[in-house]
Amino acid sequence: MSGSDELRYQADERAPGALTLGLGLQLALITVAVPILIPTAVMRAGGAGESYLGWAVFAAVALGGIATALQAIRFGRIGGGHILVMGSSTAFLGVGIAAVAKGGPAMLASLVVCAALFQLLISTRLVLFRRILTPAVSGTVIMLVPVTVAPVVFRMLNEAPDGSPVHAAPSIALVTLLAILGVSLKGPAMLRLWAPMVGVVAGTAVAAFFGLYDLDRIAAASWIGLPDAAMPGFDLDFGPVFWALLPAFLLTAVIDSIRAMTSSIALQRVSWRRQRPVDFRAVEGTVTVDGLGSLLCGLAGTIPNTTFSMAASLIEITGVAARAVAIATGAIFVVLAFLPKALAVVLAIPGPVVGAFLLAIVGLLFMVGVRMVMQDGLDTRKGVIVGVSFWLGVGFQNGAIFPEFVTDFAGGILANGITAGGLAAILMTLIVDLSGSRPARMETGFAVSALPAIREFLSRFAARNGWDDAMADRLDAAAEETLLSLLRPEENTEDPERPRRLRLSASKGEGGAVLEFIVAPGEENVQERMAVLTAGAGETPVEQEISLRLLRHLASSVRHQQYHDLDIVTVQVNAPAPAA
């Protein structure tokens, strides 16, 4: 439903309170098990005590809720402004277990803080990732998210206590899935909002009929409580164990940053009625909160947070992308952390119900990734990158590729499909980018007076590449219209008190040239204004409207990436067809 009029409430709109709370509860039900199960697996496998395990789970749930609510805001460089749920990162499973086993929770805390600080550094230099954060890479990472959770989902479909009827688990899973699909596909518009919840309730009712809903667990849990253990402190010896594990933690932080970027882009694609370019300022804010959440987790001594894109699937079903849903989800997380009985109600839901629920959600998430890959077309190079990276991720995730080597390498970091496939896509994208021709560059003032220097620069560039006068004129015209489109009406001349610089690079691409304009940031997005112009809407000044129309005619593609520090406009100009 990317850019669809079927969206009932887009990101900046306010949904009714009851609906917001209900969808927040659904999102919490989807993801609350993650910050419970991941720290549990790490602490138990690493040999931490049961008392500390309670603290690690409490901290993970509470801090995940705080970070989820923080993601919904847009305050400077903080927050992505979309429904981005935060929870414990599966990518840190292997390295987390190694840290706890070799150095205890204090070692884990020290390494997580270092990884989080590195992630915050990445968020301030996100512009450096612009050449690898392509739709192909982002879409591949999103497509691999269902692959990594698929084994857990399929295993949960068959979970049933010993002595249960053979047909209990299949019946529960089937009722849950049919209820979700039936309401989503054939239900009235209002009921579709609650399709996931309807499926969970129906499946849980069938589970209760078979006696598989764990009421004893709920009865044994206290209403309000805090764990007995406290924060573990830090291991500040910086011995061999720390230096041996630090590279793996930093690499995992990079992968989590890429995942946060792709999740932000995926949510932007489904959170607005009209298709709009990716707002990389929102992506920067998402990665910043991801790093802040991980820093808090490190200080508390638990597994770092990561950003989930599961909400994209829920938006596809419900048509509600209002960011207040994320605030409600975060608040529910925090409340659940202090209510052991409420956590028990969620954890008592049997595996077949949760498995069928996730099966529907991750299926839609996979298609979000496919649409991201296809959004700018799919040529041979992109096809190779996406296809090979995806299947490498599948192979590593299932232990089918060099399992002996993968298990021992960097704490088993490549055993995660998102990590392995994401790294493969990034490396192949970098190879393609670095193997291209070296671009020509120039720097000048950001004003109309810079046009003569730009014309001379592009004339030399065209001559060096053997293009005729027609191509040189097209480059000249495209550069002029791009500059005029970027300039605000009051910026026709350089302001000596507030100088803005323009860096222009030109490189030879397939079928023509690629011009890249880098300037200080502005408020409007050229790419979005061109889309509005196509739709016949907007209030663009006449002079800029003419420039936009000419640019649309001269360029085969225009991509405007807006960051907090820079605006980058990439213009693809194809060579004119030879005369008949």
Secondary structure, DSSP 4 states (H G I P E B T S, - for coil): -TT-TT-SB-TTSPPPHHHHHHHHHHHHHHHTTHHHHHHHHHHHHHT--HHHHHHHHHHHHHHHHHHHHHHT--BTTB--SS--EEEE-GGGHHHHHHHHHHHHHHHHHHHHHHHHHHHHHHHHTGGGGTTT--HHHHHHHHHHHHHHHHHHHHHHHT---TT--TTHHHHHHHHHHHHHHHHHHHS-HHHHTTHHHHHHHHHHHHHHHTT-S-HHHHHHS-SS---S--------S--HHHHHHHHHHHHHHHHHHHHHHHHHHHHHHHS-SS-----HHHHHHHHHHHHHHHHHHHHHTSPPEEEE-HHHHHHHHH-B--THHHHHHHHHHHHHHT-HHHHHHHHTS-HHHHHHHHHHHHHHHHHHHHHHHHTT---HHHHHHHHHHHHHHHHHHTT-S-HHHHHHGGGGGGGSHHHHHHHHHHHHHHHHHHTSPPPEEEEEESSGGGHHHHHHHHHHHHHHTT--HHHHHHHHHHHHHHHHHHS-GGGSS--SSS--EEEEEEEEETTEEEEEEEES--SS-HHHHHHHHHHT-S---HHHHHHHHHHHHH-SEEEEEE-SS-EEEEEEEEPPPPP-
